[in-house]
Amino acid sequence: MALQQFQTYKASEGHSLPKTLDEYLTFCTLNPVSLRNEQGIDQLYRAGSLAQLMSNVSTSQYVYVYDGSGAQPLKSCAEAKSYLDTALPDAYEAVLGDILNKGFAEDRAAGRMLDGGDVDGSAEQALQSFSMSGKSAQQYVMTALVMPIFNDSRVKALEHWHEKRAAMALRKSLNQQEIQWAGKGDSFKNYMRPMISFFEGLLYAMTPFMAFALMLGRPGLSVLGKYLILPLAVGLWMPLLTIVNAFTIWYAGAQMESILMGYDATGEGFAMLQVLDMDQAITKALGVGGLLAASVPPLALFLVSGSSMVLNSVMGQATSAEKFRSEDVLPRASQPAPVLNTSPMYTGDHVTQGVARTGVRETGPQISEQQGADAVVESSRVAAETQTAQLQQNLQAGFTQMSSTAEGRQTLASLGEQMQSSLGLSTNAVYQQAARKLNSLGISQDMVAQGAYGMSVGASVPYGVAGVRLEDSEQFRNMSSTQQQEAREAMSQLQQAVQASTNESTVFNAADAFTRSSQAMSQSSSGETVSKSLSSARSAQNAYREAQAWRESYGAGQNLNLGTAAALTIQNSGQSREDAARGMLDMAGRSLDDRDSIRSLMGTATVQGVSSDLHERQIAAATLHMIQTGRMGELVSSNYSPFNFNVDTGDAKEHAGLDKPIAGADGLQQRFDSLRGAARGAYASEKDMASSGYRSTKESGRSIAEDSYTDSTAVV
């Protein structure tokens, strides 16, 4: 499974040979229907070739085939088998090259193997040397590739859990023991020649001193006899190693021959169980051979001295059970703990890339998910209020523009009547009393409706009478002082009634009425802006309500330390580690003071101990700075949030630092065009009225002057 060429077979074209093979084995070969009607688990393990193993050609069962033809297309088992029959031999050549590079690098460097064909030929020769059979190296390699995927796919064929654990524990102990024995033999063979040279030099160096032993009499002769055993024992090393080598090859051959002949000996394919047995046989032979090779010095000493103690030490290694852990089968009921348990200086996990000083993350600043949830709600509230204020401002611009024309005022009257009904003003006694009073003073019901709509959107002009205040209107100037005072009181009473009836949905109702009116949308240059603002404000309001509803469930999550938060920031951003760190620093360091603060935090023991990875430390420092400066909402609403709330919180970065909801700079061009259009309309109306008055005065000026002169000179 570690072979890269098999894993990445045509990956650039959308292929995934291992995933397709896993799909086919899991849902076709190991399908319960197929196991019951075609081949059982035992038959599959003893199948003589891959063709017999992958024999399901059903057209009624479908699996995902990753063959580069689309986004994971479903195909029948027959089509999947056809793809695998073509892809596996096609990938074989690349796999051989991978084996050459990773398993025979020394042979390739020495020129003994040049390409994958040499690997194939060497494997063929090795198979033939074990048994006179026609086995194919290609079949062996491909079966070895398929076997671990088959074992992973066989979920429903597991034995009883306890038996499985016992088998796993025994298999693990045997594997470790065999690896250790083989390693002992390799270590001894690696250092054997300098050790022989040392003992030879030791013999030559000690020989003059042995002459003095002769003068000691019987004890000296005993020492000299033991001394003469040493060169004989060292001299036996090479012959013993030759015997061990021959035994290892003979033992492996005997094991392999029985395995190769125990299955289908005539076909060129391999059964999966056969490959598994071969792997275990070779490993066992290498383990026994390694142990015997490492035992050559004591064996040589045993042959020369005949000491049973030496032989016991050799046999004790073969019977040692130090690798088998009974706890893997049956855990201990009680495990005493030491008085003092020292933890490692550094700790690593599978979430973060860098290691941290043990205890720093746990004792350092924590990021509470409750704080993150509160920040999401606050960010959503600011975004909703800002978008609502933006919508109200756009409605006010449209109201001002429409109140400057006769057609617009008529449309505003219609919109005002809808708002009267929406706000319940038609049954409001205070409002109706004020409206009747204004009607009696010469202000029409349409003008009252226009004023009601203007007040509902917060416009500064209460009545849309050519865009002027009530005091500047012609109706107000024609009133007596008593009537003017009554009009002011009625107007104040009307405003209070409208304000008392407004709520958070008033602006949205006014915007709905505005966008549903084709006359309003066509007569105002800000119609499209109002429509976009309404959609944005509605989305922001919905996000705010959703964040409030999910606040408790979000807050029930875990607390994150700075190291874990930094790793999750990289993961949630979907960027590389370097890009995520740079983006986080850019977002947190908006000013020189911010960057200086982050730089200072980078030098603190808290951040330095969080991780050994530079990018994680940078993100941790930026995160800590944003928390300390009250910018938690901006953090959790950005693409670099360590939490995943899945709530559209609005663009909190755009509104960061706002103490109160105000209209942002978003849509500035549309607002400018709207105000400019309103001013242009008001100017055109005023110019038309002035020009009309000038022409009228010019035409009738002479007759008016003559009549005035006649009246002034008439004799009483």
Secondary structure as GFF3:
##gff-version 3
##sequence-region A 1 716
A	DSSP	alpha_helix	4	7	.	.	.	ID=ss1
A	DSSP	three_ten_helix	11	13	.	.	.	ID=ss2
A	DSSP	alpha_helix	17	24	.	.	.	ID=ss3
A	DSSP	pi_helix	25	29	.	.	.	ID=ss4
A	DSSP	alpha_helix	32	37	.	.	.	ID=ss5
A	DSSP	alpha_helix	41	45	.	.	.	ID=ss6
A	DSSP	alpha_helix	50	53	.	.	.	ID=ss7
A	DSSP	beta_strand	62	64	.	.	.	ID=ss8
A	DSSP	beta_strand	74	76	.	.	.	ID=ss9
A	DSSP	alpha_helix	77	103	.	.	.	ID=ss10
A	DSSP	alpha_helix	105	109	.	.	.	ID=ss11
A	DSSP	alpha_helix	116	130	.	.	.	ID=ss12
A	DSSP	alpha_helix	137	153	.	.	.	ID=ss13
A	DSSP	alpha_helix	161	214	.	.	.	ID=ss14
A	DSSP	alpha_helix	218	235	.	.	.	ID=ss15
A	DSSP	alpha_helix	237	262	.	.	.	ID=ss16
A	DSSP	alpha_helix	272	294	.	.	.	ID=ss17
A	DSSP	alpha_helix	296	305	.	.	.	ID=ss18
A	DSSP	alpha_helix	308	318	.	.	.	ID=ss19
A	DSSP	three_ten_helix	326	328	.	.	.	ID=ss20
A	DSSP	beta_strand	346	347	.	.	.	ID=ss21
A	DSSP	beta_strand	356	357	.	.	.	ID=ss22
A	DSSP	alpha_helix	360	363	.	.	.	ID=ss23
A	DSSP	beta_strand	366	368	.	.	.	ID=ss24
A	DSSP	alpha_helix	369	402	.	.	.	ID=ss25
A	DSSP	alpha_helix	406	422	.	.	.	ID=ss26
A	DSSP	three_ten_helix	425	427	.	.	.	ID=ss27
A	DSSP	alpha_helix	429	440	.	.	.	ID=ss28
A	DSSP	alpha_helix	445	456	.	.	.	ID=ss29
A	DSSP	three_ten_helix	470	472	.	.	.	ID=ss30
A	DSSP	alpha_helix	474	477	.	.	.	ID=ss31
A	DSSP	alpha_helix	481	501	.	.	.	ID=ss32
A	DSSP	alpha_helix	506	516	.	.	.	ID=ss33
A	DSSP	alpha_helix	518	523	.	.	.	ID=ss34
A	DSSP	alpha_helix	527	549	.	.	.	ID=ss35
A	DSSP	alpha_helix	551	555	.	.	.	ID=ss36
A	DSSP	beta_strand	559	561	.	.	.	ID=ss37
A	DSSP	alpha_helix	562	573	.	.	.	ID=ss38
A	DSSP	alpha_helix	577	588	.	.	.	ID=ss39
A	DSSP	alpha_helix	592	602	.	.	.	ID=ss40
A	DSSP	alpha_helix	605	608	.	.	.	ID=ss41
A	DSSP	alpha_helix	614	628	.	.	.	ID=ss42
A	DSSP	alpha_helix	632	636	.	.	.	ID=ss43
A	DSSP	alpha_helix	668	713	.	.	.	ID=ss44
###
